[in-house]
Structures are given as structure tokens and as C-alpha cells.
Amino acid sequence: MIDPLFDLTGKVALVTGGSRGLGLEMVRAFAAHGADVIIASRKIDNCEAAAEEVRAMGRRALAVAAHVGKWDEIDRLIDTVYAAFGRVDILVNNAGMGPRMPSHDVPEQLFDSVLNLNFKGPFRLASQIAKRMRDGEGGAIINVSSTGGAMPMPEIIPYGSAKAALNAMTLSFAHEYGPKVRVNTLSAGPFLTDIARSWSEEARQKSRNALGRPGQPEEVVTSALFLASPASSYVTGTLLRCDGGTW
């Protein structure tokens, strides 16, 4: 039996970057708590694999290949989702990237790609779906940010700046589309997702945070469920840190 505070039965969730890492953990958690789920990322095979997991839980699922840093692909994604489900109750702007590089070496194309994926795309997707949510029965939007958006982190300045903009966007959207639409930020710290394969062994074992370690991917689940569910009915415009107490 699902706890009523975290019951997503009858809800439709759209998760970008939902085919791997933290996004996939959220997809699994939403489905396990009753939601139908749309998984969007650039590689359709990975999306389909995630969708099959959801269907195996007895929920509906849709896999959509989309580059969510491009507005035309975002608009196509929205049309596809609403044609299939007629609604979105939960949107998770999770797709992102932040390659490490000395700032003086960053080419314009990479700068634009980082800002497009981490801020421009989430703005477009959230604005269009928030309007539909407000015109309908409401909903919840979760913007997945990073500790890099709140503290100085050298060599990922375009990424950190885009995440800082995302944090500011959350608060503005919460006021523009409330009270029917709740908009919050989930600020993630270091997690042992597939990206950690390139980390040093020390970085995979220890982190500069209160817990002294990186997070396991499944440890993001309770934060995401809280922000997506009735458990956070009086929470909007806030930033929830899930980072082990990073400093």
C-alpha cells in the first residue's frame, strides 16, 4: 500500500534525462508510486529500455527521443506527450551536462551547448507546461540543479552559472504560475551515477561534505518524491539540497 502522502496514482510524469543516472532513479520511483511516466533523452534505445521497466510495473510509459536544449525539439516533445496522455502533472527538468575545462579554453559552441541544455531548454519546457498546468488542474515542476549553482567551483563556470540561473528561474516561475503550479529546485551534490566512472578512486570514496562521501543514485528518490507528491503541498519556490551537506 502506497503512503497517501506519496501516492502518485493517476498522475503523469515527464522526466528529461530520464534514461540513466538520477533521472532513471526518479522514473522508477514515480512509477513505483503509481505514476505513468514519459522518459525523454537523446538516445531512443535507452529511453525504450527505461519505458519497458515502467511497463513491467504495470504503468503506462512513453519513450521520446529529444534534445531538450533545442526549442523546436522541446515543442515536438510537448505535442507528443499531450497527444498521448492529454496532460502532465509532474515535470522534472533533469537533463544537463557540465564538462570540466579551464575557462579560458571554453569554445563558444560548448558555452552555448551548456547554457542551452541547463537553462534555455528547461525555461522553454517549464514555461510551456506550467501554462498548461495552470489552465488545467495544476501540477508540480522540479528543476534539478547542482551545488555548482550556489558555490564557487572552478573550471565549470558556464555550468554553474546556468544552474544559478535555473535556481532563480524556479522562484520566479513559482510566483508567476502559482497557486495551481508548484515549482521547486532539487539541488544535487556528487552522486555515483555513470558519470562517476571518470572520477578518481578517491573522489568515488570521499566528498567534501558533512557525510564525507558521494551519494548513491537511489538516495535522490525521497527528495524527488517529496517535491512531486502531496507531501510537499505547501512547498514552492524553494531549493532542496540533496548533497550530503556539501560545503
C-alpha positions as CSV (number, residue, x, y, z in Angstrom):
1,M,0.0,0.0,0.0
2,I,1.3,3.4,-1.0
3,D,1.5,6.1,1.7
4,P,-1.2,8.7,0.8
5,L,1.4,11.5,1.1
6,F,3.5,10.0,-1.6
7,D,0.7,8.5,-3.8
8,L,1.1,9.4,-7.4
9,T,-1.7,7.2,-8.7
10,G,-3.3,8.7,-11.8
11,K,-0.5,11.2,-12.3
12,V,1.6,11.7,-15.5
13,A,5.2,12.5,-15.0
14,L,7.7,13.7,-17.7
15,V,11.4,13.3,-16.8
16,T,14.1,14.7,-19.1
17,G,17.4,12.8,-19.0
18,G,15.2,10.0,-17.6
19,S,17.1,7.1,-19.2
20,R,20.0,7.0,-16.9
21,G,21.5,8.3,-13.6
22,L,19.4,10.3,-11.2
23,G,16.7,10.7,-13.9
24,L,16.2,7.0,-14.2
25,E,16.0,6.6,-10.4
26,M,13.2,9.2,-10.4
27,V,11.4,7.4,-13.2
28,R,11.5,4.1,-11.3
29,A,10.3,5.8,-8.1
30,F,7.4,7.7,-9.7
31,A,6.2,4.5,-11.4
32,A,6.5,2.5,-8.2
33,H,4.3,5.1,-6.5
34,G,1.6,4.9,-9.2
35,A,2.5,7.4,-11.9
36,D,2.6,6.9,-15.7
37,V,5.9,8.2,-17.0
38,I,7.4,9.8,-20.1
39,I,11.1,9.3,-20.5
40,A,12.9,11.8,-22.7
41,S,16.5,11.9,-23.7
42,R,18.6,12.0,-26.9
43,K,19.0,8.2,-27.3
44,I,15.7,6.4,-28.0
45,D,17.1,2.9,-27.2
46,N,17.9,4.0,-23.7
47,C,14.5,5.6,-23.3
48,E,12.8,2.5,-24.5
49,A,14.7,0.4,-22.0
50,A,13.6,2.6,-19.2
51,A,10.0,2.6,-20.5
52,E,10.0,-1.2,-20.5
53,E,10.9,-1.1,-16.8
54,V,7.9,1.1,-16.1
55,R,5.6,-1.0,-18.1
56,A,6.8,-4.1,-16.2
57,M,5.5,-2.3,-13.0
58,G,2.0,-2.1,-14.6
59,R,2.2,1.6,-15.5
60,R,2.0,3.3,-18.9
61,A,5.2,4.6,-20.3
62,L,6.3,6.6,-23.4
63,A,9.9,6.9,-24.7
64,V,10.7,10.1,-26.7
65,A,14.0,11.0,-28.3
66,A,14.5,14.7,-27.9
67,H,17.4,17.2,-27.4
68,V,16.0,19.3,-24.7
69,G,18.5,22.1,-25.3
70,K,16.6,22.9,-28.6
71,W,13.3,24.7,-28.5
72,D,11.9,23.0,-31.7
73,E,12.5,19.6,-30.2
74,I,11.0,20.7,-26.9
75,D,7.9,21.8,-28.7
76,R,7.7,18.5,-30.5
77,L,8.2,16.6,-27.2
78,I,5.3,18.6,-25.7
79,D,3.0,17.9,-28.6
80,T,3.9,14.2,-28.5
81,V,3.3,13.9,-24.8
82,Y,-0.1,15.7,-24.7
83,A,-1.3,13.7,-27.8
84,A,-0.5,10.5,-25.9
85,F,-1.6,11.4,-22.3
86,G,-3.5,14.6,-22.5
87,R,-1.7,16.1,-19.5
88,V,1.4,16.4,-17.5
89,D,1.1,16.5,-13.7
90,I,4.8,16.3,-12.8
91,L,7.7,17.8,-14.9
92,V,11.3,17.1,-13.9
93,N,13.9,19.2,-15.7
94,N,16.7,16.8,-15.1
95,A,18.8,16.7,-18.3
96,G,22.1,18.6,-18.0
97,M,25.8,18.5,-18.6
98,G,28.8,20.3,-17.1
99,P,32.2,19.3,-18.7
100,R,35.2,20.4,-16.7
101,M,37.6,22.7,-18.6
102,P,39.7,25.8,-17.9
103,S,37.5,28.8,-18.5
104,H,40.0,30.4,-21.0
105,D,39.8,27.3,-23.2
106,V,36.0,27.1,-23.4
107,P,34.9,27.5,-27.1
108,E,31.7,29.4,-27.9
109,Q,29.9,26.3,-29.2
110,L,30.5,24.5,-25.9
111,F,29.4,27.5,-23.9
112,D,26.2,27.7,-25.9
113,S,25.5,24.0,-25.6
114,V,26.0,24.1,-21.8
115,L,23.6,27.0,-21.3
116,N,21.1,25.7,-23.8
117,L,20.8,22.3,-22.0
118,N,21.0,23.6,-18.5
119,F,18.9,26.8,-18.7
120,K,17.5,27.7,-22.1
121,G,15.8,24.3,-22.6
122,P,14.4,24.0,-19.1
123,F,13.0,27.5,-19.4
124,R,11.1,26.6,-22.5
125,L,9.8,23.3,-21.3
126,A,8.8,24.6,-17.9
127,S,7.1,27.7,-19.2
128,Q,5.0,25.9,-21.8
129,I,4.0,23.1,-19.4
130,A,3.4,25.4,-16.5
131,K,0.9,27.4,-18.6
132,R,-1.0,24.2,-19.5
133,M,-0.9,23.1,-15.8
134,R,-2.3,26.4,-14.7
135,D,-5.0,26.3,-17.3
136,G,-5.8,22.7,-16.2
137,E,-5.7,21.0,-12.8
138,G,-2.3,22.3,-11.7
139,G,0.9,20.4,-11.2
140,A,4.4,20.2,-9.8
141,I,7.7,21.2,-11.6
142,I,11.1,20.1,-10.3
143,N,14.2,21.8,-11.7
144,V,17.3,19.6,-11.0
145,S,20.2,21.9,-10.2
146,S,23.6,21.4,-8.7
147,T,25.8,22.6,-5.8
148,G,27.8,24.3,-8.6
149,G,25.0,26.8,-8.9
150,A,25.4,28.0,-5.3
151,M,29.1,27.9,-4.6
152,P,32.3,28.7,-6.5
153,M,33.6,25.7,-8.4
154,P,36.5,26.4,-10.8
155,E,36.5,25.1,-14.4
156,I,32.8,24.5,-14.7
157,I,31.8,28.2,-14.7
158,P,29.3,28.1,-17.6
159,Y,27.6,25.1,-16.0
160,G,27.5,26.7,-12.5
161,S,26.2,29.9,-14.0
162,A,23.5,28.1,-15.9
163,K,22.4,26.3,-12.7
164,A,22.4,29.6,-10.8
165,A,20.0,30.9,-13.4
166,L,17.9,27.8,-13.1
167,N,17.7,28.4,-9.3
168,A,16.5,32.0,-9.9
169,M,14.0,30.8,-12.6
170,T,12.4,28.4,-10.1
171,L,11.4,31.1,-7.7
172,S,10.1,33.4,-10.5
173,F,8.0,30.5,-12.0
174,A,6.6,29.6,-8.6
175,H,5.2,33.2,-8.3
176,E,4.1,33.5,-12.0
177,Y,2.2,30.2,-12.2
178,G,1.1,29.7,-8.6
179,P,-1.0,28.9,-6.8
180,K,-2.0,25.9,-9.0
181,V,1.5,25.1,-10.1
182,R,4.3,24.4,-7.5
183,V,7.9,24.9,-8.8
184,N,10.9,23.8,-6.8
185,T,14.6,23.1,-7.2
186,L,16.3,19.9,-6.2
187,S,20.0,20.8,-5.9
188,A,22.0,17.6,-6.3
189,G,25.5,17.0,-5.0
190,P,28.0,14.4,-6.1
191,F,26.3,11.1,-6.9
192,L,27.8,7.8,-8.1
193,T,26.0,7.7,-11.4
194,D,27.6,6.6,-14.7
195,I,29.4,10.0,-14.8
196,A,31.5,8.9,-11.8
197,R,33.3,6.3,-13.9
198,S,35.7,9.1,-14.9
199,W,36.4,10.2,-11.3
200,S,39.4,9.2,-9.4
201,E,39.1,6.4,-6.9
202,E,39.4,8.9,-4.0
203,A,36.5,11.0,-5.4
204,R,34.4,7.9,-5.6
205,Q,35.0,7.2,-2.0
206,K,35.1,10.6,-0.3
207,S,33.5,14.0,-0.8
208,R,33.8,17.4,0.8
209,N,30.5,17.3,2.6
210,A,29.1,16.6,6.1
211,L,28.6,12.9,5.3
212,G,32.1,12.5,3.8
213,R,31.0,10.6,0.7
214,P,29.2,10.8,-2.6
215,G,25.6,9.7,-2.8
216,Q,24.2,6.5,-4.2
217,P,21.8,7.2,-7.1
218,E,18.8,5.8,-5.2
219,E,19.4,8.3,-2.4
220,V,17.9,11.1,-4.6
221,V,14.5,9.3,-4.6
222,T,13.0,10.6,-1.4
223,S,13.8,14.2,-2.2
224,A,12.2,13.8,-5.7
225,L,9.1,12.0,-4.3
226,F,8.7,14.7,-1.7
227,L,8.7,17.6,-4.2
228,A,6.5,15.7,-6.7
229,S,3.8,14.5,-4.3
230,P,1.1,15.8,-1.9
231,A,3.8,15.6,0.8
232,S,5.0,19.0,-0.3
233,S,1.7,20.6,-0.9
234,Y,2.8,23.8,1.0
235,V,6.3,23.9,-0.5
236,T,7.0,26.0,-3.6
237,G,9.7,28.4,-4.8
238,T,12.3,26.6,-2.6
239,L,15.6,24.9,-3.1
240,L,16.0,21.5,-1.5
241,R,19.6,20.4,-1.2
242,C,20.3,16.6,-1.6
243,D,24.1,16.8,-1.4
244,G,25.3,15.2,1.9
245,G,25.9,18.7,3.3
246,T,28.4,19.9,0.7
247,W,30.5,22.9,1.7
